[in-house]
Amino acid sequence: MTESAITTVNAGVTAPRGFLAGSAAAGLRTLSSNDDLALLFSEAPCVAAGLFTSSALRAAPVLLSQRNLADGKAQAVIANAGCANAYTGAEGLRDSEEMAHLAASRLRVADGDVLVASTGVTGHLLPMDKIRDALPSIALDRDGGERFARAIMTTDTVPKQAAATFTAGGREYRVGGCAKGSGMIHPNMATMLAFLTTDAPVEQAFLEKTLRRAAEVSFEMITVDGDSSPSDTIVILANGAAGGPALGEGVEGATQFREAVAQVCIELAKGMARDGEGATKLIEVKVSGAKSVADARAAARTVAGSPLVKSAVYGNDPNWGRVLAAVARSGAEAEESATSLFWQGVCVFQKGRMLSYDEEALSLATKSDEVRIRVDLGLGNGRAVAWGCDLTEEYVRINSEYTT
């Protein structure tokens, strides 16, 4: 990316100028005393955009945040772990509204400028008394990005943060982000929360378009277990603190901004796939030569999400026939005589012909913590990349004990 760089060390939502964050332990998690209530705040009003779950039954925080984003503006986010406030009806919506009000009062902004996100167990009301008690203790500062990222974790084992910088017109601009997600991850959009910030001035329509394009190549291309949730939320806040003209189509810096947002989203998405519940390996699936981008995406996602492929990867078993089976059922156009397959860089199937290879060596190569599968369909120029993880006994254990 021209004049841009990605870093994932000590950089997240407070990397851009003018953003503060912090967290507190409200006691919302059943088996943990870690922080579970978090605030993200911009010192200046922001242009904002968001994407939300495609579920027909949306959690109360999603309904509220969609409503508050209708004007394309926001200035703060309050988020919690431990309770998703989903399937909670009118009372759950009132609780989300109170969360927004409590945060707005603390930050001295309008209720409508606060977005709400909740994650955790569904089918339970929020313990609002704990939120009321804990919120005043949250200290906001420029170093609070990692605390924010940790406070929204559920079964995640590590916080996910990323940041990118680029220059345009002699100015440096920053894009930061954090995300949580480990289980119930699937391409439409996944069980996840993701928060992006930037100090670039951005036209709202361009910001929304940029976020949607970035999600298409990142959050919508990951899968852990084929399930998705009522709480999925991605939001981006742009406060313009770095100055300069508002970025939009044809404006200098617009292309770099779009690429920076995409890179941050890809980094966060890969972090979620790598940290899938019980996972020991990241699976990267690249598809090329498809008749269309849509075909490439369908094939890549199907392979990454195949329980048979995921199990083979866990067992260090390069059973590449499972990859072809997944491609064949993905809906993408495919012809055996045109298809080639590479497993950890080794070509095992070339345009309809099985190739000889060292099975023991390839099994050993599959023991890596990253397993790369590449499929060339040989039919066109469509390309896509998807990410997933292996399927282990630990995934079953985690999800068989989630509420007990």
N, C-alpha and C positions, 0 to 999 in steps of 0.2 A: 504494500500500500504506500503510495507516494507520501513522503515526509510524515509517516505515521509509525508508531511502534506499540506493540502490545506488552503489557507487564501484568503479572498476577501476584506480585509481591507487595503486601501492605498497601493495596490500592483497591478501592471499591467505590461505594456511592458518595463518599466525601472527597474523592480525588479532585473533582471539578471545584472551582472556586464558588464560595457562597453556600455550600451545603454542610449541614451539621447533622449529627446523629448520636443516638445513645440508647441505652436499654436498662431494664431493671428486672429483678426476679419477683414476679407477682404470685408465684405458686400455682400457675395454671397447668403445669405438667404433673402428671400423677406420680412419676417415679424419679423426678429430678428437681434439684434446687437451683439449676442454672437459670440465667436470665431468659425470660419468655415473653416480655413485652417491650416493644421497640418503637422509637420515633425517628423519622427522617424529616428534615426541615430545610427549606430554602430561605435564606435571608431576604430574598426578593421574590415577588410573584413569578410564576412560571407558566409558559405555554406547556401543555401536557397532552398526552395521548395514551390510550390503553387498549389492550386486547384481553379478552376474557374467555372462560370456558365455553365450549360448544354444548355442554350438557343442557338438557331441557329443564333440569331441576337445579337452579343456580343458588348458591349459598347467599345468605343475607349480605355479607360484605361485598360480594360481587354486584348485587343489585344496587346497593348504595353507591359504590364507586362508579358504576356505569352512569348513574343519575348525576353524580357530582362532576363527572367528566364531560357532561353534555355540552358545556360552554367552552371546552378545550383549555381549561385553566385548572391549576391546582398549586398548592404551596407546601403540602405536608402529607406524610403517610404515617398512620399508626397501624402496627401489625402485631399479631400475637401468635404464639405456638401453643400447643396443648389442647386446643378446642377449635374446630373449624367453623362453629356456628352455622352448620349446614343442616337442612331439613328441620328447621326450628320455627318456621312459620312467621306470623306477624310479630311474635315476641322477640324472635331472633333479629328481625329487622329493626325493631325498636332498640335493641341492645347495640347494634352496629351504629345506629344514629347517635346513641349516647356516647359511644366511643369517639365518634367524630367530634361531637360537641365538647367532650372533655379535653381532647387534644387541641381543638380550636381555642378554647378558653385559656389553656396553658400557653399557647403560642401567640395568642392575640391576633388570630386570623378568623375569617368567616367559616362557619361550619361547612359550607359548600366547597371550600378550598382544601378540605381534608379528605384523603382517600383512606379506606379501611381494608385490611387484608387479614384473614385468619386462617390458620392451618392446624390440623390435628385430628382428633376423633370427631366423627360426625354424629348427629343425633343427640347432642347435648347442648344445653344452654350455657352461655358464658357465665362464669362467676363474677358478675359485674362488681361486687363489693371488693374483690381482690384487685381488679383493674383500677377502680377509684382510689384505692389506697396506695397502689404502687406508682401510678403515673407521675405524681409530683416529685418522686425521687429520681426520675430520669435526668441525668446531666447530659446536655447536648454540647458536642465540640467537634472540631475538625478531624480528630482522631477516632471518632466513634463509629466509623464505617464497619470495621470488623466486629465490634460489639453488636451492631445492628444485624449483621449477617449471621452471627452465632445465635442470636436470640430467636430467630425465626426457624431454626432447625428443628426437625422432628426426629425421624430415624436417620437423618444424615449423620455421617461420621466426621465430616469436615465442613467448614464454611466454604462457600463458593463466591469468589470475588474476581473481578477483572477490570482493567482500565486500558484506555488507548489515548494517545495524543496525536494531534496533527497540526500543521501550520497552514495558514492561508492569509494572504494579505499582510504578512508580517506579524500575525498574531498566533499565539499558541492556544489551541482549544483542547479540552479534555472531555472524554466520555468515561463514566464509571458505572459499575453495576455490581449487583450481588443477586444470588438466587438460592432457593432451597428446593430440594426435591430428591427423593431417593426411592420411593415406591409409588405405585399408581402413576407410572410415567408412560405416556403413549402419545403419538403424534398429533392428536387433536385437542389440545395443546399439551397435555400432560398434567399430572398433579404437581403443581409447582407455583411458586411465587417468584417473580423476578422484578427487580427495581433498577431502573437505569436513570442516570443523571448526566447532564451536560451543562457546561458554562457557555456554550455557543448560543447566540441568538438564532432562533429558527422559526420560520413560518409554520403555523399550526398544521396546515394541510400537508406540508412537506414532512413535518415531524411524524404525522400519522402514517403517511405512505412509507417513510423510511423504516418505522417500527414494523410495519406489516411485512415488508420485504425481508427484513432481518430475521423475523420469526420464521419465515418460510424456509430459510436455509439453516436454521439452528434449532429452536425449541420444537418446531414441528417435524424435525428429522431425528428425534431421539425416542427410544423406547426402552423400558425396563421390563414391564410385565403385561402390557396390552390393556391395562386399565387406565381410565382417566377419572377426573373428579369434578365435584361441583364448585371448586374453589379457585381454579386456575386463574392467575392474574399476572399480566405483564404491564407495567406502566413506565413511561419515560417523562422526566421533568427537565425542561430547558429554561434556565433563568437568565441567560444572556450576560452573565457577569463578566465575561471576557471581552465584551464590546464588539464593535464592527457591525456591518450590515446583516440583516436577518437572512439566514440561509434558506434558499429555495431553488427551484429548478433554474439552471443557468447561472446561478450566482457563484462566484469564486469560493471554493471550499466546500460546495455542496456535495460533490462526489466523494471527497475525502471524509466528510462527515458520515455519509451513508455507509462507506466502507468501514469506518471506525465503529459505528454502531453494530454492524454485522459481525465484525471480529469479536467484539465484547460478548455479543450474544452467543456466538459459536463457542467461545471459551467457556462460558457459563454452562451451556448445554452439554458440552463434553464432560464438564465436571460433574453434572448430575448423572449422566450415563455411567461414568467411571465409579460413582459412589452409589450405584443401585443397591438396593437392599440385599445384603449377603454376597454382593459381587466380589470377585477376585480379579476380573479382567475387563478391560474396555475392548469392545468390538467395533471396528470401523469398517463400514461397507461402502465401497465406491462402485458406482455403476456408470459406465460410459457406453457410447455407441447405441443408445436407445433412440427410438423413433421420435421421442419428444422428451422434454424435461419432466412432464407429468409421468410418463412411463418410467423414466429413470428414478424418480422419487418413489413411485409405488414399489418398484423392484427393490430398491435399497432398504426402504422401511420394512418390507415384508421379510427380507433376509435377516435384518437386525432384530426383528421381533419374533422370529421363529423359535419356539421352544426346543425343537430338535437341533437347530444350529447352536443355540445357546448352551444346550446340554453337552453337545459335542465339544464345544470350545472349553467348557469347564473340565471335561474329561481328557483334554489334550488329544482328542481324536479328530484328525483332519478328514472327517466324513463329508467330503465335498458334494456328494450327490444330494445331500439335504439342502445345500445352497441352490442347486439347480431346481429342485422341487419347489422351493419357496419362490424363486423367480417365476416359475411356470404358473403358479397360482396367484401371482400378484396382480394380474390384469394387464401387465405390460406385454406388448407384442414381443414374441421371442421365436427364434428359429434355431433348432439344435445345430444345424450346419454352420451357423454364423456366430455361435456363442463360444466365448473363451472364459476360463475361470482361473484365477490365481489365489492361492492360499499362502499367506505369509511370504508373498513374493515369488512363490514357486508356481509355474504354470502346470496345472494338473489335467486340464481339459482345453483343447484348442480346436475351435471350429468343428465341433462334432466328433473329435477324436480324443480318446483317453490317452494320456501320456504316462510313461513310466517315471517314477521318482522314488527317492529313498523315504519310505514310510516312517522308519524309525527317526530319521533326522527331522522330518516335517512334524512329527509328534513332539519331539523335543523343542522345536521352534515354537510350537503352540503353547508351551508352558510360559511364554512371555506374558507380562501383565498387559500387553496390548496385542491384539490379534487383528490382522488386516486381511480383509477379503475383497477381491476386486473381480468384477464381472464386466466383460465387454460383450454387448449384445450384437455388435457389428451391423446395425441397421440404420444408424443415423448419428446425429450430433448431440443427443440429449445426455446430460451428465447430472449426477447428484451424489451426495454423501450422506449417510445416516450413521448414527452411533447407538450402540446398545451395550449390554453386558452379559456375562455368563449367568446361567441359572444354577443355583446351588441349594443344598439342603438348608442353609442358613436363611434363605428367603422364606422357605416354608415355616421355619421356626419363628421368625419375626412376625409373620402375618397370622400365625395360629395363636399368638399370645398377645396381640396388639392391645386388646382392651382388658385382658385378664392378668 
